[in-house]
C-alpha cells in the first residue's frame, strides 16, 4: 500500500525549488589527474530550503565533500550553477566572495583549531581578522561560548580539551559572523557515540534557535536519522535518491541506500533463526514480517490479531518514530486458522506496507 499522492509530491517539490535557500542546477565537477579527467559530480539537481537540516550521504568517493565545498566556492563547479537566495555565486568578485564566506560557517571533522591559542582566542580570531572592534568581539565570544556550553573553558588550550569540547569550539568559531548557512564536514566522525549524540543535539538546538540552514555530509545513516529533515544519497557523483528522512529510511528505493542502511537494520534473533524452517508442518505457525514505511499505517496489534484469525504472537519488533512516522517492522507467528495462509497474508497486507513470509515454526 502507498500513502503518497504524486501530484502533491510534485507540488511540494515545485514549492521547494521556488523557496530554495540553496539551489544546485545541473552541477558538475571534474578534476584533472595524471590518469586523465575524473568526474566527481554529474548533473546534480537539488534544492535546500531555508532553515532545514539537510543531509548528504554516500560511500567514500561519492562526491559528498566536493558538493559541500561548492556552496562556499572552495570548489569551483566545472558546469552548472550554485544559487544562494537566487544569486549565482560563480559571478561573485573577491569582495563578494569574502562576504559570502562570512555568511557561511563551516565545521570540520578534525576541528582545525590553533593549538597555541586558547578557546577564547580560537573563537575570537575570525573577528579580529575582520577588524571587528574589541568590545563587540568580547561580547560575541562570550555569548557563543555560553551557547556551546564552554564558558568555563575560555582559557584552556585545545590539548586540554576532549574531542567533544574541541568540536564545540569549532561550532562557536563557525558562528562568529552570524552566518545564514552552517556546513558540517563529517563533524561527528572523530567522536564516540555518546559525544556524537551531544553534538547533534547542540546542532539541532542551534538550528532551531538561530534559524540556520544546516548542510551536513556524513557516511553514518544514524546521524541522518538523528538530526536531518531531508537527505540526498550520492553514488559516483550522481544523485540516486532523495527525500524526507522518514521516507528514505522507511522505503529505500536504491541499492546503495539499502547498503548504507544495513548497519541499522535489526537482525533476526538467533533463537528465532534456529527455529525457522521453510516447509510447514500440520500444526506449525506461520511467521510473517510486517514492514511499516511511515506512510500512515501504524502498528495496530488488536487489529492485526483480528485480521490474523485471533492467534498472533509477537516474536520480535524494530520500530521507531522518524519525523512522526512509524518506520520498522513487526515479526509475528500466526497459529493455524480456518482462514488459510493465503487469506491471512492478504489480511495482513491491509494493515502494513509490505508483508514478508519468513517461514514456519513449531507451535509453542
C-alpha positions in Angstrom: 0.0 0.0 0.0 1.1 3.6 -0.5 0.1 6.8 1.1 1.8 9.1 -1.4 -0.1 11.3 -3.8 2.3 12.0 -6.8 0.5 15.3 -7.6 1.0 16.5 -4.1 4.7 15.4 -4.2 5.2 17.3 -7.4 3.6 20.4 -6.0 5.8 20.2 -2.9 8.9 19.8 -5.0 8.0 22.8 -7.1 7.4 24.8 -3.9 10.8 23.8 -2.5 12.5 25.0 -5.7 10.7 28.3 -5.6 11.6 28.9 -2.0 15.1 27.4 -2.0 17.8 28.9 0.1 20.4 26.9 -1.8 19.9 25.5 -5.3 22.1 23.3 -7.5 21.3 23.4 -11.2 22.9 20.7 -13.4 26.0 20.9 -11.3 29.1 19.1 -12.5 32.7 19.0 -11.2 35.7 17.4 -13.0 39.2 17.1 -11.6 42.3 16.7 -13.7 44.6 13.9 -12.7 47.7 12.2 -14.1 45.4 9.4 -15.4 43.1 11.9 -17.1 39.9 13.8 -16.1 37.9 12.4 -13.1 34.2 13.4 -12.8 33.4 13.9 -9.1 29.9 15.4 -9.7 27.5 14.9 -12.6 24.3 16.8 -13.3 23.3 17.5 -9.6 19.8 18.9 -9.2 19.0 19.8 -5.6 17.1 22.4 -3.6 17.7 23.1 0.1 15.1 25.0 2.0 15.8 27.9 4.4 16.1 26.7 8.0 16.2 23.0 7.3 18.8 20.4 8.3 19.8 18.7 5.0 22.0 15.6 4.9 24.3 14.4 2.1 25.3 10.8 2.4 27.2 8.3 0.3 30.1 5.9 0.3 33.7 7.1 0.1 34.4 8.8 -3.2 30.7 9.5 -3.9 31.3 13.3 -4.2 30.0 14.5 -0.8 32.8 16.8 0.0 33.0 18.2 -3.5 29.3 19.1 -3.4 29.5 20.7 0.0 32.5 22.8 -0.9 30.8 24.3 -3.9 28.4 26.1 -1.5 31.2 28.4 -0.3 33.1 28.2 -3.6 36.1 26.3 -2.1 35.4 24.2 -5.2 34.6 25.9 -8.5 32.0 23.9 -10.5 33.0 22.7 -13.9 29.4 23.1 -15.2 26.0 24.2 -13.9 25.3 26.7 -11.2 25.1 27.1 -7.4 22.4 29.6 -6.4 22.1 31.2 -2.9 18.9 33.1 -2.5 18.6 33.0 -6.3 22.1 34.5 -6.9 24.6 32.7 -8.9 27.8 32.7 -6.7 30.1 32.0 -9.7 29.7 35.6 -10.7 31.0 37.0 -7.3 34.2 39.1 -7.3 36.7 38.8 -4.5 34.9 41.2 -2.2 31.5 39.5 -2.7 33.2 36.1 -2.1 34.6 37.3 1.2 31.2 38.5 2.2 29.6 35.2 1.1 32.1 33.1 3.2 31.2 35.2 6.2 27.6 34.2 5.7 28.5 30.5 5.6 30.0 28.9 8.7 31.9 25.6 8.4 32.9 23.0 11.0 35.3 20.1 10.3 35.9 16.5 11.3 39.2 17.3 12.9 38.3 20.6 14.5 41.0 22.7 12.8 41.8 24.6 16.0 45.1 26.5 16.6 47.0 24.7 19.2 48.9 27.7 20.6 45.7 29.7 21.1 43.1 29.4 23.9 39.5 28.6 23.4 38.6 32.3 23.6 41.4 33.2 21.1 40.3 30.5 18.6 36.8 31.8 18.6 37.8 35.4 18.5 40.4 35.1 15.7 38.0 35.4 12.7 36.5 38.6 14.2 40.0 40.1 14.7 40.9 39.3 11.1 37.6 41.0 10.0 38.5 44.2 12.0 35.6 43.9 14.4 36.1 46.3 17.4 37.3 44.7 20.7 34.2 45.4 22.7 32.0 43.7 20.1 34.4 40.8 19.8 34.3 40.2 23.6 30.6 40.3 23.8 30.2 38.0 20.8 32.8 35.4 22.0 31.2 35.4 25.5 27.7 34.7 24.0 28.9 31.9 21.7 30.9 30.1 24.5 27.7 30.2 26.6 25.7 28.9 23.6 28.0 25.9 23.2 28.4 25.3 26.9 32.1 26.2 27.3 32.0 29.4 29.4 34.3 27.7 32.0 36.9 26.6 29.3 37.6 30.0 27.8 41.3 30.0 29.0 42.0 26.3 28.1 44.1 25.2 25.2 43.0 22.6 22.6 45.3 19.9 24.1 43.4 20.3 27.4 40.0 19.6 25.8 38.1 16.4 24.9 37.1 15.7 21.3 33.5 16.9 22.0 34.8 20.1 23.6 37.1 20.8 20.7 34.1 20.4 18.3 32.1 22.8 20.4 34.9 25.4 20.0 34.7 24.7 16.2 31.0 25.3 16.2 31.3 28.6 18.2 34.0 29.8 15.8 31.8 28.9 12.8 29.0 31.1 14.2 31.1 34.3 14.9 29.9 36.1 11.8 26.2 35.3 12.3 26.0 33.0 9.3 22.8 32.1 7.5 24.2 28.6 6.5 26.3 26.2 8.5 28.3 23.5 6.7 29.3 20.4 8.6 32.0 18.3 7.1 31.9 14.9 8.8 31.5 16.8 12.1 31.0 13.8 14.3 33.1 11.2 12.6 36.0 11.6 15.1 33.7 11.4 18.1 32.5 8.5 20.3 28.7 7.7 20.1 27.8 9.5 23.4 29.6 12.6 22.3 28.1 12.4 18.8 24.6 12.5 20.3 25.5 15.6 22.4 27.0 17.4 19.4 24.0 16.5 17.2 21.7 17.8 19.9 23.7 21.1 20.0 23.5 21.4 16.2 19.7 20.9 16.2 19.3 23.4 19.0 21.4 26.0 17.1 19.3 25.3 14.0 16.1 25.9 15.9 17.3 28.9 17.9 19.1 30.8 15.1 17.1 29.6 12.1 20.2 28.5 10.3 20.2 26.3 7.2 22.4 23.3 8.1 24.0 21.2 5.4 26.0 18.2 6.6 27.8 15.4 5.0 28.4 12.0 6.7 28.8 8.3 6.0 26.7 7.5 9.0 23.0 6.9 8.5 22.4 7.1 12.2 23.5 10.8 12.1 21.0 11.4 9.3 18.2 9.7 11.2 19.0 11.7 14.4 19.1 15.3 13.0 18.1 15.7 9.4 14.9 16.8 7.8 15.7 15.6 4.3 18.6 13.6 2.8 20.2 13.0 -0.6 22.2 9.9 -1.4 25.1 10.2 -3.8 26.9 7.5 -5.7 29.7 8.1 -8.1 28.9 11.8 -8.2 25.2 11.4 -9.0 22.0 11.7 -7.0 20.5 8.3 -6.7 17.8 9.0 -4.1 16.5 12.0 -2.1 13.5 12.8 0.1 12.4 13.3 3.7 14.4 11.1 6.1 11.4 9.0 7.2 10.6 8.2 3.5 14.1 7.2 2.6 14.6 5.2 5.7 11.1 3.6 5.5 11.3 2.6 1.9 14.8 2.9 0.4 14.5 2.7 -3.4 18.1 2.3 -4.4 20.6 -0.5 -3.7 23.2 2.0 -2.4 20.7 3.4 0.1 19.8 -0.1 1.3 23.5 -0.9 1.7 24.1 2.3 3.7 21.1 1.5 5.9 22.2 -2.1 6.5 24.2 -1.4 9.8 21.0 0.0 11.3 18.9 -3.0 10.4 17.6 -5.2 13.2 18.7 -8.8 12.5 16.5 -11.8 13.3 17.1 -13.1 16.8 19.4 -16.2 16.7 16.8 -18.2 18.7 14.2 -17.5 16.0 16.5 -18.3 13.1 17.2 -21.7 14.7 13.5 -22.5 14.9 12.5 -21.3 11.4 12.0 -23.8 8.6 10.6 -23.4 5.1 8.2 -26.4 4.9 5.1 -26.2 7.1 4.0 -29.0 9.4 0.4 -29.7 10.2 0.4 -27.7 13.4 3.1 -25.2 12.6 2.7 -21.4 13.0 3.2 -19.1 10.0 5.9 -16.4 10.6 5.3 -13.0 9.0 7.4 -9.9 9.0 5.3 -6.8 8.6 7.1 -3.7 7.3 5.9 -0.2 8.1 7.4 2.5 5.8 5.9 5.6 7.5 3.2 6.1 5.0 0.4 6.5 7.6 -0.1 2.9 8.6 0.5 2.4 12.3 1.2 -1.0 14.0 -2.2 -1.9 15.5 -1.9 -5.1 17.5 -5.6 -5.7 18.2 -6.5 -5.1 14.6 -3.7 -7.5 13.5 -4.9 -10.1 15.9 -8.4 -9.9 14.5 -7.1 -9.9 10.9 -4.9 -12.9 11.6 -7.5 -15.2 13.0 -7.3 -14.3 16.6 -4.0 -16.0 17.5 -0.9 -14.0 16.7 2.2 -13.8 18.8 4.7 -11.0 18.7 8.2 -12.6 18.2 10.3 -9.5 17.6 9.9 -5.8 16.8 12.1 -3.0 15.5 10.1 0.2 15.3 10.9 3.8 15.7 9.3 7.2 15.1 11.2 9.3 12.5 9.7 12.7 12.0 6.4 11.5 13.4 6.2 8.4 11.1 6.3 4.8 12.3 9.2 3.0 10.5 10.3 -0.5 11.1 8.8 -4.0 11.3 7.0 -6.5 13.5 7.6 -10.2 13.3 4.5 -12.3 14.2 3.8 -16.0 14.4 0.3 -16.9 13.4 -1.4 -20.1 14.6 -3.4 -22.5 12.4 -6.7 -20.9 11.3 -9.7 -21.7 9.2 -8.8 -18.7 7.1 -5.8 -20.4 5.4 -2.4 -18.9 4.9 -3.2 -17.1 1.7 -6.1 -15.2 3.3 -4.1 -14.5 6.4 -1.3 -12.9 4.3 -3.8 -10.8 2.3 -5.4 -9.6 5.5 -2.0 -8.6 6.9 -1.3 -6.6 3.8 -4.2 -4.3 4.6 -2.5 -3.3 7.8 1.1 -2.9 6.8 3.1 -1.5 3.8 4.7 -4.8 3.0 4.3 -8.4 4.3 7.1 -11.0 4.0 6.7 -14.7 4.8 9.8 -15.7 6.8 8.8 -19.4 7.2 7.3 -21.6 9.8 7.9 -22.5 13.4 6.6 -25.3 15.6 3.8 -24.1 17.7 4.7 -23.5 21.4 
